[in-house]
């Protein structure tokens, strides 16, 4: 059974930084999955924030481009989201997700990020 566990969320002031981590465990061929970070704010739909493919191609939502960086450590089955210049609008629960067109995917439980002074 595959599990994704996020960590690194918390309370940060506007302009601050946080680094989210997602650790995968279980029977997963981590290297073949696209790994994604989503977020969901209260009353809003879940949105894709950043993605990294098995070939390390990255993509970002327009709202976070230039501020967030996604990376993966395939050997250790981890994916990271470095978040800089945080804004109150970044406040949300952040979810790690694995995706493969044929194999499906898994969601983590989420980690809360609150940006407030």
N, C-alpha and C positions, 0 to 999 in steps of 0.2 A: 504494500500500500504506500502510495506516494504522499508525502507531507511537505508543505511549504510553511515555514515559520518566519514571520517578519519581526524585526527589532529595530530600535533606534529612534522611534518616535518620541515626542515630548512637547514641552512648551518652549517657545523661542520668541524673542522679540523681533519685530520687523527689521529686515536687513540682516538677520542672523543666518546661520547655516545649521543643517542637520544632515547626517548620513544614515540612510536606511539600509538595512541588510535583509536578505532573504536567503534562508538556508533550506536546501532541498534534501530530503532523506527518503529512503525506501528504494524500491526497484524502479529507478528512473534512469534512462539514458539521457542524462542532462544535456549532453552536447548536441542532440538533435532538435531540441526544443527552442522556439523563440520564447524569450522571457520578457514579461511585461510588468510595468507598474501602472496600476489604475488608482484613481482616487474617487471618493464620493463624499460630498459635503451634504449636510442636513438639507432635506427638501430638494436635492438635485439628483440627476442621473449619474451613474458611475461613468467616468470618462477615462480614456486611455491617456496616460501622461507621457510614457516613454517605453520604447521597445528595443531589444537587441536580438539580432538573429543569430543562428549558429555560426554564421560567418563574421560576426561582430559588426554588422551594419546596424547603425543606430538611427532612431527616428524619435521625434518629440512633438508634443502638442505645441501649437504656436504660443500659447500662454506661458510656457516654461522654457522656450528656446533661449539659449545663452545663459540660463541660470541653473538648469539641472543637467546632470550628466549621469547616464546609465552605463554600467560596466558589468562584466561577468567574469567569474573565476571558475572556469569549467572543471579544473582539476579538483577543486574543493566544493563544487556544486553550490556556488553562491552567486547571487546577483546583488548589485548595489545601486542606490540612487543617491548621488551627492546633490544636495539642494542648497543653493546659495542665494543671497539677496531675497530672502523669503518675504512674502507679503501676506497680509491678513487673508486675502483671497485664496491662498494656498492651504488654508485650514480645511482639513478633511481627514477621513480615514483612508489610509493608503494600503492598497492590496497588491501583493505579489501574485503573478499568474504565469503558468506555463502553458504553451500552446503548440500543438502540432496538428496539421491538417488531417492526418490519418489516425493519430494516436489519442487525440483529444487533449485534455489539459486538467489542471488542478488550480484551485484557489487557496491562498492562505487566509488566515483569520483576520488579518488587518492590524495596522498599528496607527494610533491617533497622532496627528500632527496639528498643533495649535499655534498659530502665529498671532501674538497679541502683546501689547505693551502693558 
